[in-house]
Amino acid sequence: MLLALGTGAALAGTPVLPDPLTDQPGDPVRGKAVAVNADMGNCSICHHLPVPELPEGASGDIGPDLAGVASRLSIPELRQRVVNAKAIDPDTVMPAYHVTAGLTRVQARYAGKPILTAQQVEDLVAYLATLE
């Protein structure tokens, strides 16, 4: 059985990205901005985010609630889900935010390039790691 986002620790053999994608540590403040920006991560469209500044009803409920996600997933597990959640669950509707190969139905503006840069991924992971 494959692990879905936010349901617990990685299963043996489940791929994770243990190493950061950049030499610069992620910045949780910039990561929060990525999470709520509709032109970047846009996490709130599918997930509830514990962000008081978001208007009532602005968060989605398609994906798991991200409140407490850092107590359920390690930093490498968070990174893997942001980079390419399909490596964990091939049936997920979550986009691959930092891969370019093997994708289907890609918007023209993202063809051949990732949705998020490596630094934006690390910033987003740093923010998610604060949600304990």
Stockholm file with secondary structure:
# STOCKHOLM 1.0

chainA/1-132         MLLALGTGAALAGTPVLPDPLTDQPGDPVRGKAVAVNADMGNCSICHHLPVPELPEGASGDIGPDLAGVASRLSIPELRQRVVNAKAIDPDTVMPAYHVTAGLTRVQARYAGKPILTAQQVEDLVAYLATLE
#=GR chainA/1-132 SS CCCCTTSSSCCTTCCCCCSCSSSSCCCHHHHHHHHHCTTTTCGGGTSCCCCTTSCTTCSCSSSCCCTTHHHHSCHHHHHHHHHHGGGTCTTCCCCCSSCCSSCCSCCGGGTTSCSSCHHHHHHHHHHHTTCC
#=GC SS_cons         CCCCTTSSSCCTTCCCCCSCSSSSCCCHHHHHHHHHCTTTTCGGGTSCCCCTTSCTTCSCSSSCCCTTHHHHSCHHHHHHHHHHGGGTCTTCCCCCSSCCSSCCSCCGGGTTSCSSCHHHHHHHHHHHTTCC
//
